[in-house]
Amino acid sequence: MTTYLEQQRARIEDALERLVPEETAVPPAIHRAMRYSLFAGGKRIRSVFCLEAAQLVSSDPVPDIEAISCTLEMVHTYSLIHDDLPALDNDDFRRGKPTCHKVFGEATAILAGDALLTLAFQVLATLPHTSGDIRAALATELSRAAGTVNGMIGGQVADLEAVNNSFDPEKLEYIHRSKTAALFRASVCLGAIAAQATPEQLAAISRFGENAGMAFQVVDDILDVESSREELGKTVGKDVLQKKVTYPALYGMEQSSQMAAGFIGEAQEALRPFRENAARLKELSEYLVSRKV
């Protein structure tokens, strides 16, 4: 799995290099900040999910799939830049490096996040080998995942409001399904849409992505308790200090681990119609709960 992920990561990095303006492009300050965070060493797991979902639906090469997968990294990185700002999570480290606002200042960091989000939709709108109806469907799916209604921004708002409040299982699930699982769902749905999945295939892949995303976030909550900053590349223990609503805080470590495994079980069950062709996505979902970083 490690070798496979590194190969896919290199594929995605090459595509990102082609899509993102060079540091010297005017105005250089914003492009340096964008590239600083985008190329800071992420696992690119969302893009990998997109590539694999496309391959699951179609045995033929899917036009523009690398560029499509890159839009997920742009949106994800934008969300990290903004999450780390003093007005939100106020974090000094991300992926083992000082956060964007610590290096470039808050104003440039805000604009770098804005620019990455904007670039993602520019890429989708100008895909050279993809039909207009598919481009529109891709943009719709990604905008929903990043938006306010059951999307990332809605989840972030609920997360901010939940700090110092009493723990509520329904609120916790809403936060995780919106803030994290929505983009995982979009990751596989973008690949499936690009590959012209049937409605039944898209529904199954959507269920897989959402449950895999839930498992990812539960494990993230666990790692925030168990790991060190050196291992995770970001400040740990902040969820407890900020009295955030998390799975370990509400259910304890052991039950949280069981719940993560349960979400992965549901994710893999959703792939049953694809039979042995879904082996790689199942393997990737298992990686989500076994990872240590």
C-alpha atoms as a printed R data frame, in Angstrom:
    type eleno elety resid chain resno       x      y       z
1   ATOM     1    CA   MET     A     1   0.000  0.000   0.000
2   ATOM     2    CA   THR     A     2   2.839  2.431   0.818
3   ATOM     3    CA   THR     A     3   4.444  2.009  -2.596
4   ATOM     4    CA   TYR     A     4   1.103  2.362  -4.348
5   ATOM     5    CA   LEU     A     5   0.241  5.543  -2.433
6   ATOM     6    CA   GLU     A     6   3.619  7.070  -3.231
7   ATOM     7    CA   GLN     A     7   3.157  6.318  -6.932
8   ATOM     8    CA   GLN     A     8  -0.285  7.897  -6.960
9   ATOM     9    CA   ARG     A     9   0.943 10.831  -4.907
10  ATOM    10    CA   ALA     A    10   3.682 11.516  -7.469
11  ATOM    11    CA   ARG     A    11   1.082 11.377 -10.248
12  ATOM    12    CA   ILE     A    12  -1.069 13.944  -8.463
13  ATOM    13    CA   GLU     A    13   1.882 16.187  -7.590
14  ATOM    14    CA   ASP     A    14   2.864 16.336 -11.276
15  ATOM    15    CA   ALA     A    15  -0.668 17.341 -12.222
16  ATOM    16    CA   LEU     A    16  -0.807 20.010  -9.505
17  ATOM    17    CA   GLU     A    17   2.473 21.475 -10.764
18  ATOM    18    CA   ARG     A    18   0.898 21.929 -14.184
19  ATOM    19    CA   LEU     A    19  -2.306 23.489 -12.843
20  ATOM    20    CA   VAL     A    20  -1.068 25.945 -10.187
21  ATOM    21    CA   PRO     A    21   0.632 29.200 -11.258
22  ATOM    22    CA   GLU     A    22   4.385 29.323 -10.690
23  ATOM    23    CA   GLU     A    23   5.765 31.317  -7.773
24  ATOM    24    CA   THR     A    24   7.063 33.952 -10.165
25  ATOM    25    CA   ALA     A    25   3.626 34.600 -11.710
26  ATOM    26    CA   VAL     A    26   2.341 38.090 -10.894
27  ATOM    27    CA   PRO     A    27   1.555 38.764  -8.085
28  ATOM    28    CA   PRO     A    28   4.245 36.402  -6.751
29  ATOM    29    CA   ALA     A    29   3.374 36.811  -3.046
30  ATOM    30    CA   ILE     A    30   0.022 35.042  -3.370
31  ATOM    31    CA   HIS     A    31   1.395 32.255  -5.552
32  ATOM    32    CA   ARG     A    32   4.220 31.586  -3.086
33  ATOM    33    CA   ALA     A    33   1.683 31.258  -0.284
34  ATOM    34    CA   MET     A    34  -0.623 28.999  -2.309
35  ATOM    35    CA   ARG     A    35   2.192 26.688  -3.310
36  ATOM    36    CA   TYR     A    36   3.726 26.699   0.175
37  ATOM    37    CA   SER     A    37   0.622 25.091   1.659
38  ATOM    38    CA   LEU     A    38  -0.408 23.006  -1.339
39  ATOM    39    CA   PHE     A    39   2.994 21.338  -1.662
40  ATOM    40    CA   ALA     A    40   3.666 20.949   2.058
41  ATOM    41    CA   GLY     A    41   3.580 17.144   1.947
42  ATOM    42    CA   GLY     A    42  -0.035 16.004   2.137
43  ATOM    43    CA   LYS     A    43  -0.940 12.356   1.565
44  ATOM    44    CA   ARG     A    44  -3.292 13.251  -1.343
45  ATOM    45    CA   ILE     A    45  -5.671 10.559  -0.136
46  ATOM    46    CA   ARG     A    46  -8.764 12.371  -1.422
47  ATOM    47    CA   SER     A    47  -7.312 12.587  -4.905
48  ATOM    48    CA   VAL     A    48  -6.357  8.916  -4.770
49  ATOM    49    CA   PHE     A    49  -9.941  8.043  -3.846
50  ATOM    50    CA   CYS     A    50 -11.102 10.029  -6.867
51  ATOM    51    CA   LEU     A    51  -8.748  8.218  -9.234
52  ATOM    52    CA   GLU     A    52  -9.756  4.823  -7.901
53  ATOM    53    CA   ALA     A    53 -13.490  5.552  -8.092
54  ATOM    54    CA   ALA     A    54 -13.111  6.493 -11.753
55  ATOM    55    CA   GLN     A    55 -11.231  3.281 -12.452
56  ATOM    56    CA   LEU     A    56 -13.866  1.288 -10.579
57  ATOM    57    CA   VAL     A    57 -16.623  2.598 -12.851
58  ATOM    58    CA   SER     A    58 -14.733  2.550 -16.147
59  ATOM    59    CA   SER     A    59 -11.979  0.252 -17.354
60  ATOM    60    CA   ASP     A    60 -11.129  2.842 -20.024
61  ATOM    61    CA   PRO     A    61  -9.025  5.939 -19.275
62  ATOM    62    CA   VAL     A    62 -11.216  8.779 -17.971
63  ATOM    63    CA   PRO     A    63 -10.519 12.153 -19.624
64  ATOM    64    CA   ASP     A    64  -9.008 14.856 -17.400
65  ATOM    65    CA   ILE     A    65  -9.161 12.632 -14.302
66  ATOM    66    CA   GLU     A    66  -5.842 13.865 -12.875
67  ATOM    67    CA   ALA     A    67  -6.975 17.481 -13.088
68  ATOM    68    CA   ILE     A    68 -10.341 16.583 -11.574
69  ATOM    69    CA   SER     A    69  -8.644 14.833  -8.671
70  ATOM    70    CA   CYS     A    70  -6.414 17.865  -8.091
71  ATOM    71    CA   THR     A    71  -9.399 20.113  -7.401
72  ATOM    72    CA   LEU     A    72 -10.010 18.109  -4.229
73  ATOM    73    CA   GLU     A    73  -6.514 18.923  -2.988
74  ATOM    74    CA   MET     A    74  -7.046 22.599  -3.761
75  ATOM    75    CA   VAL     A    75 -10.280 22.710  -1.780
76  ATOM    76    CA   HIS     A    76  -8.835 20.616   1.049
77  ATOM    77    CA   THR     A    77  -5.738 22.811   1.348
78  ATOM    78    CA   TYR     A    78  -7.848 25.982   1.272
79  ATOM    79    CA   SER     A    79  -9.843 24.603   4.202
80  ATOM    80    CA   LEU     A    80  -6.664 23.819   6.153
81  ATOM    81    CA   ILE     A    81  -5.215 27.293   5.604
82  ATOM    82    CA   HIS     A    82  -8.408 28.884   6.895
83  ATOM    83    CA   ASP     A    83  -8.871 26.371   9.741
84  ATOM    84    CA   ASP     A    84  -5.414 27.236  11.069
85  ATOM    85    CA   LEU     A    85  -6.094 30.984  11.238
86  ATOM    86    CA   PRO     A    86  -6.208 32.652  14.685
87  ATOM    87    CA   ALA     A    87  -9.935 33.346  14.269
88  ATOM    88    CA   LEU     A    88 -10.636 29.615  13.914
89  ATOM    89    CA   ASP     A    89  -8.367 26.862  15.287
90  ATOM    90    CA   ASN     A    90  -5.341 29.148  15.766
91  ATOM    91    CA   ASP     A    91  -2.656 26.596  14.931
92  ATOM    92    CA   ASP     A    92   1.032 27.298  14.334
93  ATOM    93    CA   PHE     A    93   1.923 24.036  12.566
94  ATOM    94    CA   ARG     A    94   0.522 21.988   9.694
95  ATOM    95    CA   ARG     A    95   2.167 18.985   8.034
96  ATOM    96    CA   GLY     A    96   5.264 19.580  10.144
97  ATOM    97    CA   LYS     A    97   5.766 23.164   8.968
98  ATOM    98    CA   PRO     A    98   4.695 26.591  10.213
99  ATOM    99    CA   THR     A    99   1.182 27.337   9.015
100 ATOM   100    CA   CYS     A   100   0.551 29.647   6.081
101 ATOM   101    CA   HIS     A   101  -0.388 32.666   8.194
102 ATOM   102    CA   LYS     A   102   2.729 32.262  10.370
103 ATOM   103    CA   VAL     A   103   4.925 32.509   7.259
104 ATOM   104    CA   PHE     A   104   3.038 34.952   5.051
105 ATOM   105    CA   GLY     A   105   0.744 36.812   7.454
106 ATOM   106    CA   GLU     A   106  -2.973 36.486   8.031
107 ATOM   107    CA   ALA     A   107  -4.120 38.623   5.093
108 ATOM   108    CA   THR     A   108  -2.109 36.698   2.520
109 ATOM   109    CA   ALA     A   109  -3.104 33.370   4.071
110 ATOM   110    CA   ILE     A   110  -6.799 34.250   3.775
111 ATOM   111    CA   LEU     A   111  -6.315 35.217   0.155
112 ATOM   112    CA   ALA     A   112  -4.260 32.090  -0.571
113 ATOM   113    CA   GLY     A   113  -7.114 29.946   0.687
114 ATOM   114    CA   ASP     A   114  -9.588 31.970  -1.376
115 ATOM   115    CA   ALA     A   115  -7.371 31.602  -4.435
116 ATOM   116    CA   LEU     A   116  -7.095 27.818  -4.129
117 ATOM   117    CA   LEU     A   117 -10.865 27.465  -3.795
118 ATOM   118    CA   THR     A   118 -11.399 29.695  -6.826
119 ATOM   119    CA   LEU     A   119  -8.770 27.822  -8.852
120 ATOM   120    CA   ALA     A   120 -10.491 24.495  -8.178
121 ATOM   121    CA   PHE     A   121 -13.645 25.659  -9.937
122 ATOM   122    CA   GLN     A   122 -11.689 27.296 -12.737
123 ATOM   123    CA   VAL     A   123 -10.046 23.925 -13.396
124 ATOM   124    CA   LEU     A   124 -13.404 22.126 -13.474
125 ATOM   125    CA   ALA     A   125 -14.946 24.771 -15.741
126 ATOM   126    CA   THR     A   126 -12.134 24.518 -18.292
127 ATOM   127    CA   LEU     A   127 -11.474 20.769 -18.469
128 ATOM   128    CA   PRO     A   128 -10.416 20.372 -22.108
129 ATOM   129    CA   HIS     A   129 -11.644 16.839 -22.790
130 ATOM   130    CA   THR     A   130 -14.813 16.709 -20.663
131 ATOM   131    CA   SER     A   131 -18.325 17.527 -21.850
132 ATOM   132    CA   GLY     A   132 -20.206 20.523 -20.508
133 ATOM   133    CA   ASP     A   133 -22.834 18.502 -18.679
134 ATOM   134    CA   ILE     A   134 -20.212 16.481 -16.840
135 ATOM   135    CA   ARG     A   135 -18.247 19.639 -15.979
136 ATOM   136    CA   ALA     A   136 -21.419 21.109 -14.507
137 ATOM   137    CA   ALA     A   137 -22.146 17.952 -12.508
138 ATOM   138    CA   LEU     A   138 -18.588 17.930 -11.144
139 ATOM   139    CA   ALA     A   139 -18.778 21.574 -10.083
140 ATOM   140    CA   THR     A   140 -22.158 21.003  -8.455
141 ATOM   141    CA   GLU     A   141 -20.890 18.037  -6.432
142 ATOM   142    CA   LEU     A   142 -17.759 19.813  -5.237
143 ATOM   143    CA   SER     A   143 -19.586 23.042  -4.361
144 ATOM   144    CA   ARG     A   144 -22.134 21.126  -2.282
145 ATOM   145    CA   ALA     A   145 -19.369 19.354  -0.371
146 ATOM   146    CA   ALA     A   146 -17.609 22.657   0.342
147 ATOM   147    CA   GLY     A   147 -20.747 24.652   1.147
148 ATOM   148    CA   THR     A   148 -23.026 25.471   4.051
149 ATOM   149    CA   VAL     A   149 -25.801 22.863   3.765
150 ATOM   150    CA   ASN     A   150 -24.288 19.565   4.952
151 ATOM   151    CA   GLY     A   151 -20.920 20.731   3.640
152 ATOM   152    CA   MET     A   152 -17.537 21.784   4.997
153 ATOM   153    CA   ILE     A   153 -18.431 25.356   5.883
154 ATOM   154    CA   GLY     A   154 -21.611 24.290   7.634
155 ATOM   155    CA   GLY     A   155 -19.646 21.717   9.597
156 ATOM   156    CA   GLN     A   156 -16.986 24.258  10.517
157 ATOM   157    CA   VAL     A   157 -19.605 26.679  11.826
158 ATOM   158    CA   ALA     A   158 -21.196 23.942  13.937
159 ATOM   159    CA   ASP     A   159 -17.739 22.968  15.211
160 ATOM   160    CA   LEU     A   160 -17.051 26.538  16.329
161 ATOM   161    CA   GLU     A   161 -20.420 26.795  18.029
162 ATOM   162    CA   ALA     A   162 -19.924 23.482  19.833
163 ATOM   163    CA   VAL     A   163 -16.786 24.567  21.720
164 ATOM   164    CA   ASN     A   164 -17.449 24.675  25.481
165 ATOM   165    CA   ASN     A   165 -20.983 23.402  24.948
166 ATOM   166    CA   SER     A   166 -22.400 20.164  26.308
167 ATOM   167    CA   PHE     A   167 -21.572 17.109  24.213
168 ATOM   168    CA   ASP     A   168 -24.364 16.091  21.869
169 ATOM   169    CA   PRO     A   169 -24.121 12.886  19.764
170 ATOM   170    CA   GLU     A   170 -26.319 14.296  16.996
171 ATOM   171    CA   LYS     A   171 -24.297 17.507  16.814
172 ATOM   172    CA   LEU     A   172 -21.053 15.530  16.754
173 ATOM   173    CA   GLU     A   173 -22.224 13.391  13.834
174 ATOM   174    CA   TYR     A   174 -23.444 16.439  11.929
175 ATOM   175    CA   ILE     A   175 -20.059 18.146  12.363
176 ATOM   176    CA   HIS     A   176 -18.096 15.135  11.147
177 ATOM   177    CA   ARG     A   177 -20.433 14.302   8.260
178 ATOM   178    CA   SER     A   178 -20.334 17.901   7.072
179 ATOM   179    CA   LYS     A   179 -16.815 19.053   7.876
180 ATOM   180    CA   THR     A   180 -14.925 15.926   6.794
181 ATOM   181    CA   ALA     A   181 -17.091 13.185   5.303
182 ATOM   182    CA   ALA     A   182 -18.679 15.493   2.708
183 ATOM   183    CA   LEU     A   183 -15.349 16.042   0.946
184 ATOM   184    CA   PHE     A   184 -14.533 12.319   1.056
185 ATOM   185    CA   ARG     A   185 -17.925 11.651  -0.491
186 ATOM   186    CA   ALA     A   186 -17.183 14.245  -3.172
187 ATOM   187    CA   SER     A   187 -13.789 12.658  -3.788
188 ATOM   188    CA   VAL     A   188 -15.216  9.362  -4.960
189 ATOM   189    CA   CYS     A   189 -18.292 10.952  -6.528
190 ATOM   190    CA   LEU     A   190 -16.156 13.211  -8.733
191 ATOM   191    CA   GLY     A   191 -14.295 10.176 -10.029
192 ATOM   192    CA   ALA     A   192 -17.540  8.286 -10.596
193 ATOM   193    CA   ILE     A   193 -19.251 11.221 -12.315
194 ATOM   194    CA   ALA     A   194 -16.261 11.739 -14.611
195 ATOM   195    CA   ALA     A   195 -16.428  8.045 -15.524
196 ATOM   196    CA   GLN     A   196 -20.171  8.391 -16.292
197 ATOM   197    CA   ALA     A   197 -21.434  6.164 -13.486
198 ATOM   198    CA   THR     A   198 -25.045  5.042 -13.470
199 ATOM   199    CA   PRO     A   199 -27.320  6.483 -10.747
200 ATOM   200    CA   GLU     A   200 -27.092  3.164  -8.878
201 ATOM   201    CA   GLN     A   201 -23.297  3.119  -9.059
202 ATOM   202    CA   LEU     A   202 -23.070  6.743  -7.954
203 ATOM   203    CA   ALA     A   203 -25.354  6.119  -4.977
204 ATOM   204    CA   ALA     A   204 -23.254  3.158  -3.826
205 ATOM   205    CA   ILE     A   205 -19.988  5.056  -4.247
206 ATOM   206    CA   SER     A   206 -21.454  8.051  -2.401
207 ATOM   207    CA   ARG     A   207 -22.319  5.847   0.603
208 ATOM   208    CA   PHE     A   208 -18.833  4.411   0.530
209 ATOM   209    CA   GLY     A   209 -17.199  7.850   0.513
210 ATOM   210    CA   GLU     A   210 -19.304  9.272   3.310
211 ATOM   211    CA   ASN     A   211 -18.703  6.343   5.647
212 ATOM   212    CA   ALA     A   212 -14.997  6.235   4.811
213 ATOM   213    CA   GLY     A   213 -14.829  9.949   5.610
214 ATOM   214    CA   MET     A   214 -16.544  9.408   8.946
215 ATOM   215    CA   ALA     A   215 -13.994  6.732   9.826
216 ATOM   216    CA   PHE     A   216 -11.157  9.057   8.805
217 ATOM   217    CA   GLN     A   217 -12.384 11.800  11.143
218 ATOM   218    CA   VAL     A   218 -12.941  9.463  14.097
219 ATOM   219    CA   VAL     A   219  -9.362  8.223  13.696
220 ATOM   220    CA   ASP     A   220  -8.195 11.846  13.466
221 ATOM   221    CA   ASP     A   221  -9.906 12.519  16.807
222 ATOM   222    CA   ILE     A   222  -8.147  9.484  18.309
223 ATOM   223    CA   LEU     A   223  -4.747 10.502  16.939
224 ATOM   224    CA   ASP     A   224  -5.163 13.984  18.430
225 ATOM   225    CA   VAL     A   225  -5.146 12.255  21.821
226 ATOM   226    CA   GLU     A   226  -2.586  9.524  21.200
227 ATOM   227    CA   SER     A   227   0.052 11.033  18.903
228 ATOM   228    CA   SER     A   228   2.769 13.672  19.156
229 ATOM   229    CA   ARG     A   229   3.263 16.822  17.085
230 ATOM   230    CA   GLU     A   230   6.277 15.196  15.442
231 ATOM   231    CA   GLU     A   231   4.148 12.251  14.299
232 ATOM   232    CA   LEU     A   232   1.131 14.228  13.087
233 ATOM   233    CA   GLY     A   233   2.926 17.339  11.864
234 ATOM   234    CA   LYS     A   234   0.465 19.600  13.681
235 ATOM   235    CA   THR     A   235  -0.373 20.628  17.228
236 ATOM   236    CA   VAL     A   236  -1.989 17.781  19.173
237 ATOM   237    CA   GLY     A   237  -4.210 17.810  22.229
238 ATOM   238    CA   LYS     A   238  -5.974 21.011  21.171
239 ATOM   239    CA   ASP     A   239  -9.368 19.319  20.968
240 ATOM   240    CA   VAL     A   240  -9.223 18.611  24.686
241 ATOM   241    CA   LEU     A   241  -7.871 22.052  25.596
242 ATOM   242    CA   GLN     A   242 -10.548 23.791  23.536
243 ATOM   243    CA   LYS     A   243 -13.244 21.440  24.868
244 ATOM   244    CA   LYS     A   244 -14.240 20.440  21.372
245 ATOM   245    CA   VAL     A   245 -16.905 17.869  20.628
246 ATOM   246    CA   THR     A   246 -14.984 14.744  19.537
247 ATOM   247    CA   TYR     A   247 -15.619 11.022  19.471
248 ATOM   248    CA   PRO     A   248 -13.063 10.204  22.224
249 ATOM   249    CA   ALA     A   249 -14.500 12.965  24.425
250 ATOM   250    CA   LEU     A   250 -18.016 11.620  24.025
251 ATOM   251    CA   TYR     A   251 -17.503  7.860  23.742
252 ATOM   252    CA   GLY     A   252 -13.988  7.144  25.014
253 ATOM   253    CA   MET     A   253 -11.034  5.740  23.076
254 ATOM   254    CA   GLU     A   254 -12.061  2.086  22.877
255 ATOM   255    CA   GLN     A   255 -15.604  2.712  21.705
256 ATOM   256    CA   SER     A   256 -14.341  5.344  19.242
257 ATOM   257    CA   SER     A   257 -12.028  2.761  17.672
258 ATOM   258    CA   GLN     A   258 -14.945  0.364  17.391
259 ATOM   259    CA   MET     A   259 -17.062  3.047  15.752
260 ATOM   260    CA   ALA     A   260 -14.332  3.805  13.207
261 ATOM   261    CA   ALA     A   261 -14.224  0.110  12.334
262 ATOM   262    CA   GLY     A   262 -18.014  0.141  12.040
263 ATOM   263    CA   PHE     A   263 -17.957  3.024   9.568
264 ATOM   264    CA   ILE     A   264 -15.393  1.185   7.463
265 ATOM   265    CA   GLY     A   265 -17.589 -1.911   7.532
266 ATOM   266    CA   GLU     A   266 -20.504  0.173   6.220
267 ATOM   267    CA   ALA     A   267 -18.276  1.710   3.576
268 ATOM   268    CA   GLN     A   268 -17.133 -1.651   2.321
269 ATOM   269    CA   GLU     A   269 -20.673 -3.017   2.351
270 ATOM   270    CA   ALA     A   270 -21.671 -0.193  -0.003
271 ATOM   271    CA   LEU     A   271 -19.141 -1.505  -2.521
272 ATOM   272    CA   ARG     A   272 -20.624 -4.996  -2.618
273 ATOM   273    CA   PRO     A   273 -22.255 -4.494  -6.065
274 ATOM   274    CA   PHE     A   274 -18.787 -3.956  -7.554
275 ATOM   275    CA   ARG     A   275 -17.488 -7.281  -6.178
276 ATOM   276    CA   GLU     A   276 -13.762 -7.934  -6.655
277 ATOM   277    CA   ASN     A   277 -13.320 -4.771  -8.736
278 ATOM   278    CA   ALA     A   278 -13.608 -2.749  -5.529
279 ATOM   279    CA   ALA     A   279 -10.599 -4.433  -3.890
280 ATOM   280    CA   ARG     A   280  -8.371 -1.357  -4.110
281 ATOM   281    CA   LEU     A   281 -10.949  1.019  -2.627
282 ATOM   282    CA   LYS     A   282 -11.582 -1.437   0.196
283 ATOM   283    CA   GLU     A   283  -7.858 -1.590   0.863
284 ATOM   284    CA   LEU     A   284  -7.687  2.201   0.910
285 ATOM   285    CA   SER     A   285 -10.572  2.368   3.387
286 ATOM   286    CA   GLU     A   286  -8.743 -0.029   5.709
287 ATOM   287    CA   TYR     A   287  -5.679  2.194   5.490
288 ATOM   288    CA   LEU     A   288  -7.769  5.089   6.839
289 ATOM   289    CA   VAL     A   289  -8.317  3.338  10.159
290 ATOM   290    CA   SER     A   290  -4.879  1.706  10.464
291 ATOM   291    CA   ARG     A   291  -2.835  4.876   9.806
292 ATOM   292    CA   LYS     A   292  -0.784  6.520  12.537
293 ATOM   293    CA   VAL     A   293  -0.495  9.963  10.901
